Amino acid sequence: MDAVRGLCAEVHVEAIVPWTRRIRSVAAVLAGEALTLPYFRSRTMHQWVEDVVRRERIERAFVFSSPMAQYVLDLPGLRTVVDFVDMDSAKWDDYARRKPWPVSALYRREAQRLLAFEKHVAARAEASLFVTREEAQLFSQAAPGCANRILAIENGVDGEYFPRRMGSSRRSWPASIRSFSPGPWITGPTSTLSHGSRRRSYRKSGGMMRAPASTSSA
């Protein structure tokens, strides 16, 4: 986090304790909302976001992952770009197809509620980003009214930058890898289940940050 703090004017990070968040998610069943939303909800973070946006008169925000959009949806005059990465509701629907009842019923409910929230986010956002063209197309079919603002920005690995950082060169790579042309490498789409598993592994903490004033309006 020290490196992140050095790049941002302000940083707010909160640890996520899974068992406490699961208890919080149970209330979502009674409230009729997706279980995912209260899992990543924090009054402290919500207040911090409101304070920073108001104090610094921020007009534009970049949001990573749809559950974090709940912190900015109700802020007036704030233009947002949301990186969904992938379509989480489709992941839960996939889980539902693979699990027996009653777990399948719970997962199917989550898919439906989360899709409703994702469509609400996309309707409010200036642009919605996805990691593959397939994911962007899938969401465009689910939210056709937002299709002209749904984009795919694929992930990639710079095959020249990272070897230099690690003190190696292309010559030290296996022949099967060296045979590829130099430049950015674009990773292919992964399965919904494996990608979802990785997402759960890195979502151990939630945080938001404000870029330095010199770049906040870029």
Rosetta blueprint (number, residue, H / E / L):
1 M L
2 D H
3 A H
4 V H
5 R H
6 G H
7 L H
8 C L
9 A L
10 E E
11 V E
12 H E
13 V E
14 E E
15 A E
16 I L
17 V L
18 P H
19 W H
20 T H
21 R H
22 R H
23 I H
24 R H
25 S H
26 V H
27 A H
28 A H
29 V H
30 L H
31 A H
32 G L
33 E L
34 A L
35 L L
36 T H
37 L H
38 P H
39 Y H
40 F L
41 R L
42 S L
43 R H
44 T H
45 M H
46 H H
47 Q H
48 W H
49 V H
50 E H
51 D H
52 V H
53 V H
54 R H
55 R H
56 E H
57 R L
58 I L
59 E L
60 R E
61 A E
62 F E
63 V E
64 F E
65 S L
66 S H
67 P H
68 M H
69 A H
70 Q H
71 Y H
72 V L
73 L L
74 D L
75 L L
76 P L
77 G L
78 L L
79 R E
80 T E
81 V E
82 V E
83 D E
84 F E
85 V E
86 D L
87 M L
88 D H
89 S H
90 A H
91 K H
92 W H
93 D H
94 D H
95 Y H
96 A H
97 R H
98 R H
99 K L
100 P L
101 W L
102 P L
103 V H
104 S H
105 A H
106 L H
107 Y H
108 R H
109 R H
110 E H
111 A H
112 Q H
113 R H
114 L H
115 L H
116 A H
117 F H
118 E H
119 K H
120 H H
121 V H
122 A H
123 A H
124 R H
125 A L
126 E L
127 A E
128 S E
129 L E
130 F E
131 V L
132 T L
133 R H
134 E H
135 E H
136 A H
137 Q H
138 L H
139 F H
140 S H
141 Q H
142 A H
143 A L
144 P H
145 G H
146 C H
147 A H
148 N H
149 R H
150 I E
151 L E
152 A E
153 I L
154 E L
155 N L
156 G E
157 V E
158 D E
159 G L
160 E L
161 Y H
162 F H
163 P H
164 R H
165 R H
166 M L
167 G L
168 S L
169 S L
170 R H
171 R H
172 S H
173 W L
174 P L
175 A H
176 S H
177 I H
178 R H
179 S L
180 F L
181 S L
182 P L
183 G L
184 P E
185 W E
186 I E
187 T L
188 G L
189 P L
190 T L
191 S L
192 T H
193 L H
194 S H
195 H H
196 G H
197 S H
198 R H
199 R H
200 R H
201 S H
202 Y H
203 R L
204 K L
205 S E
206 G E
207 G E
208 M E
209 M E
210 R E
211 A L
212 P L
213 A L
214 S L
215 T L
216 S L
217 S L
218 A L
